[in-house]
Amino acid sequence: MEIFDVKQFWALKWEKIIANIRHDYELLYASIHRETIAYYEKKMKEVQAEVEQAKVDQTKYYQEVEINKLEIIQQAFQSEYEEMQQIYAYEKENLIKLEATYCKWMNLISHP
């Protein structure tokens, strides 16, 4: 006769559930991260190209004030990009803490 270990059953179930949630989160997080990085890199290149073009064509089309505005926009994008990187680093740190807490919790359940 085989004895059914309820505690072990639920521990395994929770592990699978959390693994699936984590996998989905990692996919979503990676997608958002790639899209955000691509967006900021594209915008930075566009603004940089405008700044460079403005410097080249300064005598024809742009005044110095307009070049300064473009440089301010470029700095703002750079600042936003760095802020997003900090947010991602913070979220990654929280994920690591959450995993550590989960491991402790699973050890308590598995080994009372």
N, C-alpha and C positions, 0 to 999 in steps of 0.2 A: 504494500500500500504506500502510495506516494503522498507525502505531506506537502500541502500548498503553503508556501511562505508568503503571506500577504505583505509583510513589510518589504521583502525583497522585490515582490511584484511591483508595488507602487514606486519603489526607488528606481527600478528600471524604467517604468512608465514615465516618471518625472524626468529622468535623464534623456529619454527620447524626445519628450515634449520640448524640453529646454534646448536640446540640440537642434531641433527643427526651427524653433523660434530664433535661436542664435544664427543659424544658417540664413534664414530669411532676412534677419536684421543686417548681417554682413553683406548680403547681396544688395540690399537697399542702400546701405551706408556707402558701399563702394561705388554704386551708380551715382548717388548724389554727389559724392566727393569728386568723381571724375568729371561730372557735368559742371560743377562749381569751378573746379580748377580750369577746365577748358574755357568756360565763360570769361573768367578773369584774365586768363592768358590772352584770349582773343581781344578783349577790350583793351588790355594794356598795349598790345601790338598796334591796334587801330589808333589809339591816342598817341603812341610814340611816333607812328608814321605821320600823323597830322602835325605833331610838334616839329618833326624833322622837315616836313614839307613847308611848314610855316616859316621855319628858319631860312630855308632855301629861297622861298618866294616872298620873303619879308618885304622887300621893296615893292613888289608888284601888288600883292593882295592883302597882306596882314600888317597890322600895326603891332607894336611891341606889347600893347595891352592884351590883344587877342592871344598872343603867344603865351603870355603869363597865365591867362585863363586856362589855356590848354594844359600847361604844365601843372596848374592847380588840380585840374581834373585827373591828370595822370597820377599825381600824388594821392588823391582821394581813392582812386582805384587800387593803388598799391597798399594804402592803409586798410581798405576793406579786405583785400586779399590776405594780408597778414593777420587781420582779425579772424577771418574764416579759418586760417591755419591754426590759430590758437584755440578756436572753438573745437576743431576736429581733434586736436591734441587733448583737450579737456575731456571730450567724449570718449576718446580711447582710454584715458586714464580711468574714467568711471567704469568703462566696460571691464577693465582689468580688476578693479575693486569688486565689481559685481561677480565676476568669475571666482574670485577668491572667497567671497561670502558664500557663493553657491557650493563650492568645494567643501567648505567647512560644514555647511548644512547637510550636504550629502554624506559626509563622514559621520555626522551625528546620527543620521537616520540609519545608515548601513551598519554602524558599529556602536550600538547603544552602551 
